Amino acid sequence: MAIRIRDLRFTSRDDAEGWALAAARALGIPRAAVRGVTLVRRSLDARTRPPRWVVTVDAEVEGEDAVLEAARHPNVARAPAPPAPFAIGRRRGDVQPVVIGAGPAGLFAVMTFLEAGVVPRVVERGHPVERRSRDVARFFRGGAFDPESNIQFGEGGAGTFSDGKLYTRRRDADLELVLRRFVEFGAPSEILTDGRPHIGTDRLRDVLRNLRATFHEAGVVLGFGERAERFEVSAGRLEELVLSDGSVLRPHATLLATGHSARDTFAELARAGVALEAKPFAIGVRVEHPQWCVDVARYGARRETRGAGLPPADYNLTAEAAGRGVYTFCMCPGGRILAATSEAGAVVTNGMSAHSRAAPRANSGVVVSLEASDFGGASDPLAGVAFQRRWEEAAFALGGGDYHAPAQRLVDFLAGRPSEDPLRSSYRPGVTPTALDGCLPGWVIEPLREGLRRFGAQMPGFVNDEAVLVGVETRTSSPIRIPRTGGGEALGTAGLFPAGEGAGYAGGITTAALDGVRAARHALAALGLA
């Protein structure tokens, strides 16, 4: 074991000797008594000049128990033991649950089942990441849109085409388990120590291929190109699943992890009598800057002049405007804006970046918070879906009807005038200069304008002639929630275990993975296998 010391501050990114000296001071012991230090977490505080690295380390010391007992430092505690490596358990009977969806929640549910010796069957409407990547690339080049193979649907879920952010404010006992599983299957090891870890879309694909190979070896049936078309509920229990090819499954338990864009599945759940409720979400636009603008705003100068080790800068901004929360969302340094629709005749934006974050432009969602009452959710649990669709279709029309996205210079948007000359953006197939007022409700436009002005005051340089807004950002989170019992089952529908973003219980890769682990444990308990 070791002693963990948090919140040590350094100007250098890598300073093992400095870490050891600081650990000795925090513990009140000589430097010679520290046999070694291991980096646990490292994050950058860009608010200081120069920026400082905030470090957590585990120190191996002589007489650990006595040192720990004598320590009076508030940031000192015994280091916890790491989770055990992934291992497939001994097969337990003929029980076979079904996992619907191969995004983070579904994939981590499969791992949890396998560790318990239970081999599930997976139903995934999209395709393996290799084919999915080709389909998406073709669409970006102006090719046909595939409603079953796109940014939202396919192996890895929406997170496959993202920055691969793993940062969460949620403090969960299984957080380290999730991070370590990613590393075991091919993610870069620095996600274990980075304060704001990310994998990058390029490295996420390696993880998916490695997971798929392990699942195949374990006997998991991965049903790509299969859609759960009908849910047959009888006497308050899910009895059958009818797939898109007409085949029928009678699972012992069904873990539902569809992601937030499976609108046809939401409608089918409502038809089957599964309890649903409207959930608040947020809508807005993507803002894009040259990365050097963000670096200057955050570091006070271009990054290359600040010395080695600084990453491409990011930001996280919030404001209150017209009684609504306005905030940045899914900020992608050195990335690009994506065409992220899952339906024909609609434009949706999202952001992504590779592991290196080396692209010349940075982007972020800028969104306004909504309540269910804003879109009629009190009377119709699917009203949020209709609300999202309305504005996505408006963006499609405003962009020209060919999946070009409507776009506007930030300064033009604030001045209330349309943009007319060509705009520079990473979005593909391309952008159409216009006024974004045509693809968002007026009661969202006004707080969005005020929020952006306040962001400019918070972060000098945020508002400039290079900044471009691209519409629309509507898929911030699921517009529905599937209420659950204390045992993880859908309220009133035994045998159905909703999980992840689509069920309304997560907001990103890590929280979806955590919820998938938890949902699988609930299913195992219900099957008497916990």
Secondary structure, 3 states (H helix, E strand, C coil): CCEEEEEEEECCCCCHHHHHHHHHHHHCCCHHHEEEEEEEEEEEECCCCCCEEEEEEEEEECCHHHHHHHCCCCCEEECCCCCCCCCCCCCCCCCCCEEECCCHHHHHHHHHHHHCCCCCEEEECCCCHHHHHHHHHHHHCCCCCCCCCCCCCCCCHHHHHCCCECCCCCCCCCHHHHHHHHHHCCCCHHHHCECCCECCHHHHHHHHHHHHHHHHHHCCEEEECCCEEEEEEECCEEEEEEECCCCEECCCCEEECCCCCCHHHHHHHHHHCCCCEECCCEEEEEEEEEHHHHHHHHHCCCHHHHCCCCCCCCCCCEEEECCEEEEEEEEEEEEEEEECCCCCCCCCEEEECCCCCCCCEEEEEEEEECCHHHHCCCCCCCHHHHHHHHHHHHHHHHCCCCCCEEEEEHHHHHHCCCCCCCCCCCCCCCEEECCHHHHCCHHHHHHHHHHHHHHHHHCCCCCCCCCEEEEEECCCCCCEECCECCCCCECCEECEEECCCCCCCCCCHHHHHHHHHHHHHHHHHHCCCC
